[in-house]
Amino acid sequence: MKEEDQVHLSNISTMINEIDAYIGSMEYDQFSREESIRQSVATNLQQIGEAADLLSDEFKENFTSVDYNVLNALKRAKFDEAWEVDHRQIWNVVKNDLPEFRNVIETRSEQLDQQGEE
């Protein structure tokens, strides 16, 4: 994996953690009423999409369990009218897709740690 990928993954991990901090144990109904939180989450999603787009083809080929089309669509999270009207799309990405991507990031980090110990 390229060193640049590690930087992008670190940035993505940070943004996922920020989203978790915004949402906490919030339920969808509260999320849909909190515009400032929705905007902050959308900004982070957009940045995740941009960082994911910069990941190397090698990385994407090795981690095929991630739907990179979803991550690519995140680049438009703040500007997509459908996402602005129906907050469930953002909510579903946050609750379903980001945890999976976090698992990929953690798995890759563990692999790098093990390679460093050898």
BAFI-3210 file (N, C-alpha, C; in Angstrom, 3 decimals, decimal comma, padded with zeros to 6 digits):
// residues 118
n [1|2|3|4|5|6|7|8|9|10|11|12|13|14|15|16|17|18|19|20|21|22|23|24|25|26|27|28|29|30|31|32|33|34|35|36|37|38|39|40|41|42|43|44|45|46|47|48|49|50|51|52|53|54|55|56|57|58|59|60|61|62|63|64|65|66|67|68|69|70|71|72|73|74|75|76|77|78|79|80|81|82|83|84|85|86|87|88|89|90|91|92|93|94|95|96|97|98|99|100|101|102|103|104|105|106|107|108|109|110|111|112|113|114|115|116|117|118]
n.u [000,843|000,439|002,140|000,718|-001,899|-002,165|-002,154|-004,527|-006,355|-006,041|-007,017|-009,675|-010,512|-010,374|-012,402|-014,642|-014,729|-015,336|-017,911|-019,202|-018,977|-020,612|-023,122|-023,417|-025,438|-027,715|-030,978|-032,708|-034,924|-034,283|-031,881|-032,864|-034,095|-032,098|-030,464|-027,886|-026,231|-026,727|-025,627|-022,925|-022,267|-022,719|-020,708|-018,417|-018,865|-018,629|-015,908|-014,839|-015,597|-014,064|-011,465|-011,505|-011,698|-009,149|-007,677|-005,467|-005,624|-004,625|-005,072|-007,886|-008,389|-007,491|-009,217|-012,094|-014,552|-015,667|-017,977|-017,121|-018,429|-020,476|-018,923|-017,722|-019,947|-020,379|-018,953|-020,639|-022,385|-023,203|-024,390|-026,309|-029,540|-031,475|-030,381|-030,523|-033,247|-034,255|-033,248|-032,677|-031,015|-028,423|-028,330|-028,470|-026,044|-024,249|-024,882|-024,714|-022,784|-020,395|-019,449|-018,595|-016,551|-014,846|-014,039|-012,509|-010,425|-009,308|-008,547|-006,609|-004,728|-003,946|-002,715|-000,543|000,817|001,568|003,250|005,284|006,384|007,686]
n.v [-001,177|002,219|004,999|007,330|006,384|005,568|008,027|009,148|007,287|007,675|010,285|009,848|008,150|009,908|011,718|010,036|009,485|012,058|012,360|010,361|011,552|013,793|012,601|010,610|008,859|009,408|009,241|008,695|010,497|012,718|013,477|014,261|016,629|018,349|020,659|021,861|019,790|017,926|019,327|019,479|016,765|016,158|017,712|016,392|013,889|014,559|015,228|012,744|011,316|012,653|012,076|009,282|008,963|009,526|007,332|004,725|002,646|000,140|-000,195|-000,199|-002,467|-004,447|-004,277|-005,054|-005,234|-002,868|-000,447|001,514|003,184|004,275|005,718|007,480|008,932|010,409|012,726|014,603|015,114|017,428|018,898|017,593|017,439|015,459|014,261|016,355|016,709|014,219|012,970|010,447|009,056|010,031|009,319|006,497|005,935|006,787|005,083|002,504|002,171|003,570|002,288|-000,186|000,629|001,738|-000,616|-001,778|000,060|-000,233|-002,920|-002,822|-001,144|-002,750|-004,817|-003,449|-002,797|-005,372|-006,117|-004,311|-005,255|-007,528]
n.w [000,000|-000,692|000,816|000,754|000,759|003,404|004,718|003,700|004,691|007,425|007,657|006,872|008,915|011,090|010,348|010,378|013,098|014,015|012,977|014,446|016,956|016,632|016,250|018,232|020,453|019,160|017,723|014,583|014,285|015,895|014,660|012,144|012,791|013,619|012,157|012,142|012,974|010,953|008,781|009,560|009,618|006,916|005,743|006,705|005,535|002,862|002,767|003,413|001,144|-000,788|000,117|-000,043|-002,757|-003,517|-002,805|-003,729|-006,680|-006,195|-003,436|-003,428|-004,943|-003,232|-001,105|-001,488|-000,295|000,345|-000,744|-003,110|-004,814|-003,288|-001,465|-003,255|-004,081|-001,836|-002,057|-003,007|-000,978|000,426|-001,515|-002,914|-003,899|-003,340|-001,087|000,644|000,972|001,768|004,567|005,359|003,654|004,179|006,865|006,660|005,348|007,306|009,433|008,322|006,165|006,861|009,294|008,235|006,519|008,390|009,661|007,613|007,482|010,065|009,940|007,942|009,159|011,315|009,886|008,802|011,151|012,002|009,919|010,342|012,685|011,949]
ca.u [000,000|001,202|002,143|-000,388|-003,130|-002,207|-002,548|-005,955|-007,100|-005,999|-007,957|-011,023|-010,792|-010,638|-013,720|-015,651|-014,814|-016,051|-019,332|-019,664|-019,100|-021,799|-024,358|-023,496|-026,501|-028,874|-031,862|-032,969|-035,860|-033,542|-030,951|-033,590|-034,482|-030,905|-029,828|-026,444|-025,570|-026,801|-024,658|-021,583|-022,108|-022,605|-019,367|-017,465|-019,090|-018,047|-014,455|-014,542|-015,706|-012,909|-010,281|-011,642|-011,427|-007,699|-007,041|-004,889|-006,321|-004,106|-005,816|-009,270|-008,399|-007,256|-010,321|-013,260|-015,803|-016,167|-018,651|-016,466|-019,417|-021,122|-017,950|-017,566|-021,151|-020,314|-018,362|-021,746|-023,318|-023,752|-024,963|-027,252|-030,887|-032,157|-029,842|-030,997|-034,674|-034,451|-032,086|-032,449|-029,866|-027,227|-028,412|-028,124|-024,603|-023,560|-025,148|-024,451|-021,592|-019,173|-018,867|-017,881|-015,315|-013,974|-013,465|-011,461|-009,296|-008,688|-007,898|-005,385|-003,768|-003,405|-001,797|000,680|001,511|002,161|004,374|006,338|006,987|008,452]
ca.v [000,000|003,441|005,832|008,285|005,719|005,594|009,392|009,296|006,453|008,355|011,407|009,285|007,674|011,095|012,256|009,101|009,738|013,328|012,083|009,637|012,514|014,617|011,828|009,921|007,855|010,064|008,489|009,383|011,623|013,871|013,860|014,956|017,960|019,119|021,062|022,107|018,480|017,357|020,027|019,050|015,389|016,213|018,228|015,303|012,870|015,079|015,097|011,311|010,966|013,193|011,315|007,926|009,045|009,624|006,056|004,099|001,500|-001,044|-000,317|-000,542|-003,855|-005,326|-004,158|-004,995|-005,281|-001,499|000,062|002,780|004,054|005,021|006,700|008,492|009,771|011,284|014,011|015,519|015,020|018,726|019,592|016,718|017,823|014,308|014,073|017,476|016,533|012,958|012,799|009,013|008,600|010,341|008,500|005,123|005,884|006,918|003,914|001,214|002,112|004,025|001,261|-001,180|001,235|001,829|-001,953|-001,936|000,901|-000,869|-004,153|-002,447|-000,626|-003,898|-005,507|-002,651|-002,972|-006,706|-006,099|-003,533|-006,051|-008,641]
ca.w [000,000|-000,779|002,012|000,591|001,185|004,867|005,089|003,396|005,643|008,715|007,563|006,842|010,268|011,905|009,981|010,882|014,531|014,191|012,741|015,633|018,056|016,368|016,339|019,509|020,536|018,567|016,841|013,322|014,434|016,401|013,593|011,082|013,275|013,982|010,902|012,291|013,026|009,594|007,937|009,968|009,150|005,454|005,429|006,935|004,509|001,624|002,887|003,330|-000,275|-001,506|000,521|-000,580|-004,189|-003,680|-002,508|-004,924|-007,259|-005,485|-002,181|-003,745|-005,414|-002,085|-000,151|-002,365|000,471|000,460|-001,939|-003,427|-005,461|-002,199|-000,970|-004,290|-004,045|-000,661|-002,440|-003,293|000,146|000,813|-002,657|-003,575|-003,460|-002,749|000,257|001,458|001,235|002,493|005,446|005,606|002,873|004,969|008,074|006,299|005,088|008,591|010,289|007,665|005,324|007,546|010,173|007,426|006,054|009,568|009,845|006,607|007,912|011,228|009,475|007,218|010,134|012,041|008,983|008,725|012,424|012,010|008,986|010,969|013,750|011,353]
c.u [000,882|001,090|001,008|-001,712|-003,268|-002,630|-004,042|-006,805|-007,133|-006,983|-009,404|-011,423|-011,135|-012,032|-014,853|-015,826|-015,550|-017,549|-019,921|-019,876|-020,325|-023,079|-024,515|-024,553|-027,818|-029,674|-032,171|-033,870|-035,156|-032,574|-031,667|-034,016|-033,293|-030,108|-028,325|-025,673|-025,590|-025,777|-023,227|-021,292|-021,919|-021,233|-018,321|-017,630|-018,476|-016,526|-014,027|-014,584|-014,513|-011,642|-010,331|-011,342|-009,931|-006,962|-006,580|-005,759|-005,885|-004,869|-007,231|-009,388|-008,226|-008,399|-011,616|-014,579|-016,425|-016,817|-018,102|-017,395|-020,155|-020,176|-017,741|-018,760|-021,129|-019,734|-019,439|-022,736|-023,949|-024,537|-025,987|-028,654|-031,625|-031,680|-030,325|-032,459|-034,920|-033,197|-031,776|-031,258|-028,571|-027,190|-027,993|-026,638|-023,843|-023,704|-024,723|-023,117|-020,312|-018,618|-018,087|-016,540|-014,330|-013,302|-012,336|-010,220|-008,560|-007,953|-006,579|-004,326|-003,134|-002,401|-000,479|001,498|002,227|003,356|005,552|007,081|007,874|009,851]
c.v [001,232|004,239|006,855|007,678|005,776|006,976|009,587|008,489|007,090|009,527|010,917|008,818|008,841|011,647|011,344|009,310|011,037|013,128|011,350|010,584|013,402|013,851|011,137|008,838|008,397|009,091|009,336|010,603|012,875|014,386|014,679|016,362|018,884|019,514|021,272|020,793|017,842|018,013|019,615|017,638|015,379|016,720|017,133|014,196|013,297|014,917|013,632|010,862|011,441|012,411|009,894|007,895|009,080|008,323|005,395|002,942|000,215|-001,266|-000,806|-001,987|-004,840|-005,315|-003,948|-005,030|-003,901|-001,085|001,456|003,729|004,889|006,095|007,817|009,458|010,741|012,654|015,060|015,605|016,353|019,386|018,761|016,992|016,661|014,065|015,169|017,292|015,300|012,655|011,337|008,486|008,844|009,451|007,061|004,965|005,890|005,644|002,587|001,148|002,513|003,004|000,191|-000,623|001,409|000,484|-002,214|-001,162|000,249|-002,139|-003,822|-001,925|-001,760|-004,657|-004,766|-002,771|-004,318|-006,778|-005,350|-004,302|-007,155|-008,249]
c.w [000,000|000,520|001,957|001,033|002,702|005,365|004,858|004,373|007,025|008,740|007,586|008,229|011,201|011,620|010,444|012,385|014,835|013,984|013,932|016,806|017,868|016,673|017,686|019,489|019,974|017,698|015,606|013,500|014,929|015,333|012,523|011,489|013,517|012,735|011,045|012,339|011,639|008,681|008,272|009,486|007,633|005,025|005,599|005,903|003,189|001,647|002,838|001,872|-001,075|-001,167|-000,048|-002,071|-004,474|-003,349|-003,803|-005,416|-006,566|-004,187|-002,463|-004,227|-004,266|-001,084|-000,923|-001,599|000,637|-000,850|-002,233|-004,187|-004,421|-001,694|-001,982|-004,290|-002,864|-000,992|-002,691|-002,135|000,525|-000,313|-003,415|-003,029|-002,799|-001,324|001,190|001,854|002,100|003,309|005,733|004,819|003,636|006,200|007,769|006,006|006,408|009,420|009,655|006,934|006,058|008,527|009,408|006,956|007,215|009,820|008,858|007,026|009,074|010,835|008,793|008,172|010,932|011,170|008,874|009,999|012,468|011,059|009,570|012,049|013,188|010,997]
res [m|k|e|e|d|q|v|h|l|s|n|i|s|t|m|i|n|e|i|d|a|y|i|g|s|m|e|y|d|q|f|s|r|e|e|s|i|r|q|s|v|a|t|n|l|q|q|i|g|e|a|a|d|l|l|s|d|e|f|k|e|n|f|t|s|v|d|y|n|v|l|n|a|l|k|r|a|k|f|d|e|a|w|e|v|d|h|r|q|i|w|n|v|v|k|n|d|l|p|e|f|r|n|v|i|e|t|r|s|e|q|l|d|q|q|g|e|e]
***
